[in-house]
Every structure is written in structure tokens, then in C-alpha cells.
Amino acid sequence: MKKIVIVDDDLLFCEVAKDQFSAEYNITTFNNGNDASEFIKQNHFDLLITDILLPGQDGFEIIQLTQAERGDAKIIAISGGGSVDSESYLDLAKRFGVVYTFSKQSPITQLTEIVKEIL
């Protein structure tokens, strides 16, 4: 079974995503960048779904760590916005080499389609 790591401080989003994917994938969730960072260093996984704005290490740091430690893992950057709109954060994630992005204002079914496409 493929493994997905979800990093988001929005507990509701984590629960919804876990419910959406747990029938087909092994899901591990984290609500801050520091805990996710430790997991990434020690475990294999196929896909990282990370928010950009996180307590502890932010999503950009998590993306860079994943690229360095788990170069074969796919990455989806997600954002609901913050001090600027979500598209600005997601555009910046693309500069970090992230191919797939998802705005939390979009229906979760769109994220499901992206996950099925890349796994």
C-alpha cells in the first residue's frame, strides 16, 4: 500500500483528507513541521501533502527536506492563504520544484484526482 504523509495545522483538513484517502493509502498526519521533519528523516513514503504555513518548520522547509532526504517522493503543496492569497504561496512552492499544488478553497475531490494521477 502506498504511503502518504499529510502535514497541516488545520486539524479538520487532516481528518477530511485522511477519511478521503485511507481506504486506498496508508496515511500519516502531522500538525506541525517539526514532528513531520523527524518522520521524513526516518521513514519512506510515496507522497507528501504539505501546507505552506505551519507552526515550527514551515512548508518550504518541509519541501526542501523531502527533496533532500526522499528525492523519489512526490510532493503536493497546499495552502489556504494567510497574510497573502493562497496562489502566491503556491506559486512560490513551484519555484521550490513542486509540480503539484492545491488551494484549500477547492473541493477535496480535486485533491483526490491529483493524488490518483501521481500515485
VENFENVEN-V617670 format. One record per run of one state. SS is the DSSP state (hx for helix, st for strand, lp for the rest). FROM is the first residue (numbers start at 1). LEN is the number of residues. Records with the same first field share a line. If there is no record, write none. Layout:
SS: FROM-LEN + FROM-LEN
//
This chain:
lp: 1-2 + 8-3 + 22-4 + 31-2 + 43-4 + 52-7 + 70-4 + 80-6 + 96-4 + 104-4 + 119-1
st: 3-5 + 26-5 + 47-5 + 74-6 + 100-4
hx: 11-11 + 33-10 + 59-11 + 86-10 + 108-11
//
